[in-house]
Each structure stands twice: as C-alpha cells, then as structure tokens.
C-alpha cells in the first residue's frame, strides 16, 4: 500500500511541477496565480516524506521482529539439540560462529528489511505506474521506458549471480575469524605457558587478512555494479529526453506534456538504481540468515536423543522410590568403527552409589549422555521402574522434566560470570543463603566467601575449587538422581575425602541414586557396587 502511494505521489508531483513551470514560462503566471498549484505541490512533497517515513518505520519493525524470531530459534536449537553431543563429535556450529550469527550477522538484516525489501516493492510498482501514466500522454516515451527498464534488472541478475560466491566467502571468512579469535582468547594462558602465543598471533593476522581481502573485493564489485546500473539508467533517461526534445522542436508536443514526461521518466529508473545499492548492503545479512537456516533446519546429529522437549506422553515418576535400569546400552562412535560403551548394563537404586569404571575411551561419558537424554543409544535402553512394577523408557519423558530431577557434575564444571553463590544456586535459584553456605562447606569450600566475584569460566578460582563448586551446585539441587563424572579428578587427598563424604551423605541421607564415574581408588571405595564397561571394535562386536 505504501509502495502504491509512493508511485501515485510521484506521478502527482511530476504533473504539478510540469503545470506550474509551463504556466509560469508560457502564460506568465506569478506565484499568486499559481498558489493552488504550489499548495498542492507542497502537500504532495509532505505526503511523500510521510510515506517514506512510514515505509522506514514499518521496515524497521519488521526487521526487529524477524531478527528476534531468528535469534530465539537459533539459540533454542543450539541449547536443545544435544550441544554436548555435537561438541564431542566435532560437528555443529562453533561457539564463535554462533556468536557471530546471533549478533553482527543478524543485525546486518536491518539493511535487507529496512532498505532492500521496501526498495524491491517500489521497483516492482513504480515503473508499472509510470509506464501506465506515460501511455496516456506519449507513446514514444512509453515504449522507450518499457524497453529500457528491463535492462537494469537484467544487469542486476548477472551481477548478483557473479557475486553470490564472493558474498558467501566473505561471511565464511568472518565466521572463521570469530571462531578462531574466541578459541585463542579462551586458550591464551595455555598458549603463553607453552610459548605458542606468537604462532597464534600470526594465524590471527592471516585470517584477518583473508577477511580484509574478501571485504575489499566485495566493495569493488558493489562500486562497479552501482556504476553499471547508474550508467544504464542515465542512458535510458537520455534517450527519453532526446525524443521529447525533438518533438518539442517540431511542435508535435506541448511544453507541459514534455515536462511531465521528462520529470516522470527518471522516477521509473530511480527505484531500480537504489535497489542495486540496497542489495549489496544487505548481502552480509542474507549470508548470515542462510547460515542460521542451515543450522536450525539441519537434521539432528547422529545419535541425538529423540526424547520430547515440549510435552511428554507421561509424567516423570518419583525417582526417590524408583529404579533406573540401563539395559544393554550400546553406542557407535561417529567416525570410528567402535562401540563405546558396548552392552553396558547396571541398576541405580535410591540411597546407593554405583561406580562406573573402565579404561579411557570405553564410553563412560557417552553413557552419561544417554542417561541424561542428550543422546540415544544404537541398542539398549534406559528404563524407569516404579515400586508397583510399572516401567517406562526414558524417551517417553519430557527432557526438561527429566533434567529437573537430575543433578549433574560434568568432567569440567562450568562457572559463569557472577558470584560464587550465584553459581551454586544456578539449578536452585530459590535456595537460601544458609543452604548455599552449607553446600559449599560440605565440599570443603567453607573458607570461600559466597560473595566472591567470578569471571568467565571461573577465573579467580583454582581448578579444584571450580570442580568442588560444581559438586556443591549438584548437591544443592533438589534432584533424585546424582550423576558425577570424575568429581575428584585433580583434587588433593584431603579435598577428595571431603567431597566423597558429601557424595556418600547425599546418597544415604536423602535417598538419592548416585552414578559415579571414577578411576581413583578412593572414589571407587565409597561405591556400593562397581560396574565396569568396555568398548568393542565394530568388526568384533
């Protein structure tokens, strides 16, 4: 509607200008005699400004809505589609790529929605309206415009097809730069210790230089294509002007009609010329949007859990009285002819600590992924059996509801920016300060002030303190199942004894089922049962 209004106002402006100029030039009319025409012209100009503002406002609102929707879909996909699995497989987008997409990448869509799409509408409507109006006054100019206007979209298509690959290469270079820079910053202390920071600096310079070259090449194409479109439009308007001038000289056309054609004809080319410039400014956003859609529409990674996320076929039972049975779970490792674990079976009962042992690479962490619902097994299943004998597979439960019943300590517990207390209360935000201090004291962190400020990744704490903070977080959570992956790795003997005592107390004192992955003898000693799991090559399975 706004596009039609713009076209109609362009025609009205051209007619009023032609009328005013011809009346003043031929009829000697002064400003007072032309007051009605001038007032109408001022109103048309004001209306064009208002319509232009309305188009910009609508486009910005549309852009904000689309960007918000895409960001939510991207982050929801990354957060729910087995991120642990994808990171271990080496598939899926890197953290740096996701950050680049969710911030600068989608922000670049403003140019697409605020400039390119409105201009695309105008490019489709204005030339049609102009040609229709010219057809009522001058058939020669009408044919000239009708034949030359399609040349500009033709040039745009040819230029666009030539720049498609360059646009994608530029975005790929930016994604590589973002991901590599994030990795280097995260690992900078390690690189400094081993004297490899200089090599990474050179690598960053090379990646940055790649991005600079791709950006400059894209700009060169944009400038050259804009020149080509401007030249085509200028020559086309010149053809119209020459035809009008010849007929004016021969007396075949009156001045008002000639002025109307000369003023209106450029309006047919203007939206197309601006469309080309808007297209190049929106290329980065389009490349980012394509990448977002490739991520959110990609099929789940092999082995990704298929448990429902929204809604479930049945509620999660009370795990404080139920058994969790892992029955013959076998998982084939992607890219490797290996089953790890191979036919793992065990039973988790309330109040018991079950230790899982096995050589490195046997699939202990993979088994945890299966129990958490982050990954599905190639064979076997996880079953919950209630005291009345009813059973249900893990895949029947809502994954979020299942996670609310589970306390999990991964191999490397993550600490977020904030206070130590905020990190401990991550899964129990309503916990009291006294409960936080009690959980921290239970794992030997009584001397750590809960108000201590932590930075990204737990900077400010030792690795042992970060690990014990993760255990305290799991203990504070009111869950019925506690899963701990090497909770005492890297701890000294005294700290290990304290943490293991807290785990043992959590199992017996609150009837929690505890699954403990461990190698160290002290951790295995607190277990009621020890289950050893193995891996098996595919050809011998």
HELIX and SHEET records of a PDB file:
HELIX    1   1 UNK A    2  UNK A   26  1                                  25    
HELIX    2   2 UNK A   35  UNK A   80  1                                  46    
HELIX    3   3 UNK A   83  UNK A   89  1                                   7    
HELIX    4   4 UNK A   95  UNK A  100  1                                   6    
HELIX    5   5 UNK A  101  UNK A  105  3                                   5    
HELIX    6   6 UNK A  106  UNK A  107  1                                   2    
HELIX    7   7 UNK A  109  UNK A  111  1                                   3    
HELIX    8   8 UNK A  112  UNK A  116  3                                   5    
HELIX    9   9 UNK A  117  UNK A  135  1                                  19    
HELIX   10  10 UNK A  139  UNK A  186  1                                  48    
HELIX   11  11 UNK A  188  UNK A  193  1                                   6    
HELIX   12  12 UNK A  197  UNK A  249  1                                  53    
HELIX   13  13 UNK A  255  UNK A  281  1                                  27    
HELIX   14  14 UNK A  283  UNK A  296  1                                  14    
HELIX   15  15 UNK A  364  UNK A  372  1                                   9    
HELIX   16  16 UNK A  394  UNK A  396  5                                   3    
HELIX   17  17 UNK A  399  UNK A  404  1                                   6    
HELIX   18  18 UNK A  420  UNK A  424  1                                   5    
HELIX   19  19 UNK A  425  UNK A  427  5                                   3    
HELIX   20  20 UNK A  433  UNK A  442  1                                  10    
HELIX   21  21 UNK A  456  UNK A  458  5                                   3    
HELIX   22  22 UNK A  463  UNK A  476  1                                  14    
HELIX   23  23 UNK A  493  UNK A  509  1                                  17    
HELIX   24  24 UNK A  521  UNK A  525  1                                   5    
HELIX   25  25 UNK A  538  UNK A  540  5                                   3    
SHEET    1   A 4 UNK A 344  UNK A 348  0                                        
SHEET    2   A 4 UNK A 323  UNK A 330 -1                                        
SHEET    3   A 4 UNK A 379  UNK A 385 -1                                        
SHEET    4   A 4 UNK A 391  UNK A 393 -1                                        
SHEET    1   B 2 UNK A 338  UNK A 340  0                                        
SHEET    2   B 2 UNK A 535  UNK A 537 -1                                        
SHEET    1   C 5 UNK A 406  UNK A 409  0                                        
SHEET    2   C 5 UNK A 481  UNK A 485  1                                        
SHEET    3   C 5 UNK A 513  UNK A 517  1                                        
SHEET    4   C 5 UNK A 353  UNK A 357  1                                        
SHEET    5   C 5 UNK A 529  UNK A 532  1                                        
SHEET    1   D 2 UNK A 418  UNK A 419  0                                        
SHEET    2   D 2 UNK A 453  UNK A 454 -1                                        
END                                                                             
